[in-house]
């Protein structure tokens, strides 16, 4: 992965980022044929080497399962090619969606992203994203080819993660801010509610993070394979304990996709109500029906993981001044903590 691609890798909640480029169904009378040869005859301007590379990367699927280039196509096989970038036909359409702006000048803007909002269009989410809103409100965002790509984006937040995001309004700002994230000079602090009573009051989680070999929509820590995944470090501090769950503060040293979610799952403390990493199950507590109902009521307060990008600090692209903003926990998160405070006092 190039450094430019690294700039867009998020500390945490976003889609799997695979975009379907081709979908074909083999004929009823299809003879057994290697899939790379099969696709060469049907996809224009795609070489066999390119198809083999796609297969090696695990993004060539037959009937929903990843296959290698020597797979023999069978009658009625459904074949799809998905790649880690949008198809060229995808256009970013400006949409009049309200945005909460925390800071703005002629170089950059800091916004407070709500839950249940995807940051940029991707497979299955072509409209209603933060970027659709941004290009409507700010027509000066650095962009190319009719908004193709991710104009102004320096980093991301996952769909259900709330909090502060910085967006560049000029090419200079985009380059400068991206370098700060790459050089780890930006300051990012998150709050997360995790399952279990975290033993240490503070600590550091280190572990290479890479896409799961079993499910490409999620990531995992590769503890024993130092060549797999990418180096990731999360520092944390306990803020409040509720016996069965713990509120922690996280500071990111690196910015890998789903980093906080993956790291805490790895140490046995998945984020509360994390739909992708098992946090939407009752992992700690009692078996009483009343407790189960309490947890289900808590789950209803948030659409996904209890994770909030609380603070963000960057150096201004032109003046070099430190720009630092803090975002209060959203209403659902605050209500969730209040419910746990009351419950934990009565245990």
N, C-alpha and C positions, 0 to 999 in steps of 0.2 A: 504494500500500500504506500502510495506517495505521501509526501508531507502535506500536499494540498488536500488530499482526501482525509488525512488525519484531522485537519482543521474542522471538518464537518462531523467528526465522530463525537457522539454525545457522552457526557458523563453518565447518562442513564436513559428513559421510557420511549422508545420509538418503535416503529414498525420493524418488521424483519427486513425491509428494504430490498425485496426481490420483486422485480416487475416482469410480468408475463409478456414476452415478445412474440411467441409463436405457439399456436395450438393446432394440432392435427390429429385426425383419427384414421387409423389404418383401415384399408378396405377389407371387406369380408373375405375376399380371396387372396389376401396378401401372403406372399411366400416368405419364408424365413430369410431375413436379411439384416445384416449389421445395421444398427440404428444410425451410425454416422454416414453410411452409404445411402440409407433410406432418406435421410434429411438433405443430403447433398443434391438429390434429384428434385427436391421440393422447395428448398429455400434458396432464393437468388442471392448471389454474391456472398455466400458463406462457404469458406474453405473447409476441407476435411480436418486440417490442423486446428482450425478455430473450433470446430465441433468437438474434437477430442479434448481440447482445453476446457471447454464448457462442461463436458462430462466429468473430467477430473475434478473440477471445482464443486461438483455435487449439485449443479443447477440444471441438469437434464433429467426430466421426470417422465415415467411411464405409469399411467394409472395411479398417480399420486406418490410414487416411490422413486427415489433417486437411482439412476442406472449408469453403468459405464458404457464406453463407446462400443464395446463388443457385444452389447445386448442384442439379441435377435428379435426383431419386430414380429409380432403375431397379429392375426386378424382382429380387428376392432380395438387394438391398443390405442389408448388416448395419450398422445405425446405432447409435452409442453416444455418450452425452453424459457427459463426465467433468468434474468440478468440483474446485476446490482446497480442498474440505472434505468431511468424511465425511457419508454419508447419515444422516438423523435416526434411523434404526432401529439404527444402530451403537451398541452399549452396551459400555462398558469393564468387562469381567468380571474381578474380583479372582482372581489365581492365586497359589498357594503356590510361588513361584520364589525361590530363594536370592538375596540381595543382599549385596554386600560394602560395608559402611558404614564410611566413613573418619571422619565427624564427624556428630553429631546433637545437637540440642537441641529446645526446644519451637517454634522458628521455622523451622528449616531442616535439611536433611540433605544431606551430600555422599556420593555413591556412586561406586564404581569400576566402570565398565561394561565387561563382557567383549566380545570380538569376536563377530561373528555374532549380535548381538542388536539388534533394531530398538527404538528408543526408545518410539514410540507406535504404536497400531494405525493401519493405513491399508490401502489397496487391496492385497489379496493377503497381508496380515499382520494378522490380527484377534486373534490370541492369541500368548502367549509373549513379549510385549514387556516392556520395562522398566516401563512404566506399569501393565501388568497386575499386575506384582509389587508395585509401589509402593502401589497402592490396596488390596492385600491386607495389607501390613505397616503402612501408615499410613492409618487411616480418617479422619484429620483434614485430609487434603489439601483445599485450596480447590477446590470443584467446583460444577457446576450440572447440572440435568437428568440425574440418575442417571449421573454421570461422563461425560456427553457432552462432548467436547472433550479438553483436555490438562491435567488437574488438576495444579497445582503446577509445571508445566514453565516454566522461564525460558529455556532454550536446549536444543540437541540435539547429539547426535553421530551420525555416519553409522553404518550397520549394522556395518561391519567396523572402525570406528575404536574404539580402546579408550581408557580413561582416565576422568578426573574430571568429574562432572556435579553441579550443585547443583539441589536441588528445594525449593520453598517448601512449608511446612506450614500457613501461615496466609495470609489475604488481604493482611495488612500486609507480610509477607515477600515475597509474590508481586509486589506493586506496587513495593516498594523494590528488590528484586534486579533486576527487569526494567528499572527505570530506570538502574541501574548499568551493565547491558549496553548499554542504549541510549546512555547518556552516555559509554561507553567508559572507565569508571573501574574495571571489573573487570580482573583480570590473568590472561591465559591464555597458556600456553606449551606448544608441541607439539614432539614429535620425529618426524621423517619420514626415511625412506630413499628417496632419489630416484635415478633412472637418470642416469648420466653423471658426469663430474668437473666440479662447479660451479666456474666460473672464479674468482669473487671470494669472499674469505673471509667477507664479509658484504654485505648489500645490502637493497634494498627493491623489491618488486614492486607496481606500481600499475596498475590496469586495471579498467574497469567490467565487472561480471559479470552476465550475464543468461542466461535459458534459451535453449538452442540452437534456432534456427529449423528445423533439419533433424531434430533428435532431442530431443523435449521431456523425455526422461529425464536428460539431461545439461545442463551449463552451459558457457558459453564466455566469453572476454574479448572485448569489443567495443572494439577499439583505435581504429578510425577513425570510429565513430558514438558521439559523446558523449551522445546522447539515449537510447541503448540501454543496458540493464543498469543496475546500481547501483554507485556508487563503492566500490572495495575496495582495501585496502592491507595487504600482508603484509611484515613485516620478518623477515629470516632471517640465520642465522650458521652457518657450517660447523663441525661438531663433530669429524668424522673422515672421512678420505678412503680409499676402497678402489679407486681407479683407475677402475673401471667404474660404481660407485655411490658416493653421498655421503650421509653422515648429517648432517642439518641440524636446527637448532633454529628454530622459527618463533614469532613473537609477532604476534598479530592486532591490528590497529588497528581493523578493522571485522569484522563477523561475517556474511558472506554464505554461502549454501548452497554446499557443496563448495569453499570459498574456496582453501584450501591446494592441493587437488588440481588445481583449474582454473588457478591462478596458475603452478604449477610446470610443468604441461603447456604453458602458454603460452610459457614461456621455454625450452622444449625439454628439460625434466627431469621427465617424468611420475613419479609415485610408484611405487615398486617394487611389482609385483603389483596395480596398480590395475585392476580388471576393467572399469570404465566408461571410463577415460581412456587406455587403451592400454598401461598398465604391466605387463600380463600377457604381453607379448611380449618377446623378447630384443632389447633396443634398443642395447646396447653390449657390446663384448667380441669374442671370436673366433668362428670358424665351426667350431671343432673339436667333435667329438661329445662328448668328455669335458666340455667347458665347457657344452654344452647340457644334459647330464645334471646337472651341478652346479647350473645355474639352476633346472631342474625340481625338484630336491630342495629348493632354497631356497623355491620357490613353495609347496611342500607344508607349510611351517612356518606359513603364515598363510592364512586364508580369503579375504583381500582385501588392500587397500592397507596398506603399512607406515606407519601413522600412529597416534600415541598422544598423547592429551591429558594431558601429564605433570603440569602444575601449574595450580592455580586459586586465585585470591585474590579475595575479596569483602569488603565491609564488612558487619558483622552488622546485620540490619534494625532491631534495637532498641538495642543498646549502641553501635553504630558501630565496634566493635573489628574490626581486620583479621583475617579468618579465612583462613588460607593452608595448603593441603595439597599434597603431592607424591605422585605415584603412580609406582612403579617400572615399568619396561618389562615387559610380559608375557613369559612364558617363551618363546613362539614368536619374539617379536621379538629377545630376547636370544640365542637359538640362531642366528637369522639373522645377527646381527652377528658372532657368533663364527665362523661358517662363512666369512664374507667376510674376517675378519681373517686366518684361516689361508690362504685362497686368495690374497689380495693379497700376502702375504709370499713366496709361492712363484711369483709371475709372473716 
